[in-house]
């Protein structure tokens, strides 16, 4: 499969896979140090994303006025030349004004990130961050690449949830976390804010995969949690959580971002080909919801954390490619490049190498027929044939 990909596609695929693997390895071997860098990067990312969408919303609101009246000064762009290393960057006056306020939101989150109400602000910031990541990646990937990435992340998710506990007797990762045979020390329990919760204490002592411990903040001794998950159903009574043994249910950002990229590409595909009722988009959304439902059902039935992509990826790929098979567009769907090859007539250049070869053979045969006809017809030496005239046009 990789051999059939172009150089740019292969590099984009490897880059998309290398980033999360590198981050997870750093979290595994240096969690208590790397977690602070992740918190700072998260605060910077969410503040920049807030500025970006506030600017876009403002420009969308004044778009009609820009066509009929003078340009608002807030939308005026200022460019800065940072030299050969970074090139030119541009900002609007609005971005300069709102950035301090967006940065203040990130600072407020950082200060109160461990408060009982902080999960609400974290979820809101995660929504903004997820939208920004999806918008950036969906514009750079193709349906073929997104399919391969989804399959790779499925294997990646299953490995770190189901396989890593086998390496550390249920603790997962580097084995530094608590387990039934390696209970947390008094110092670790004091430092770790998460372990102060009675229900969480019981869950931690049961052990778990490394990804679970990263999501819950029990991978190190600092007790800091990287906000890479959505938290829902906060703090139910302890007797009502016997199935999941958590004060809340969590869904990783990767379980949202990766499937959403394919869903976005399906929406682009429907819009480009002017499909009525958006069949590819609707089918992939149905597959995603079915995957979430299956994951939640297994979670409550077994009482153990589940890799959501194990259920989401097969169903979202099944529904998307089943839709393409029903419409007899499998080859068209798989080889379509979005949105690089978009043309004025709302069509995409989806000709594969095989199709191009067939077209070139047909053109060569037509040229041979025309040349033989010209040799047999004396008048063709003075007057070009109709086919040659058409081809010239």
PyMOL commands that set and color helices and strands:
alter all, ss='L'
color gray80, all
select helices_A, chain A and resi 2-4+7-29+31-61+63-68+73-75+93-111+118-138+143-167+186-191+194-196+198-205+210-216+238-240+254-272+276-302+309-326+330-335+353-376+378-381+386-392
alter helices_A, ss='H'
color red, helices_A
select strands_A, chain A and resi 77-81+88-92+229-232+249-252
alter strands_A, ss='S'
color yellow, strands_A
deselect
rebuild
show_as cartoon
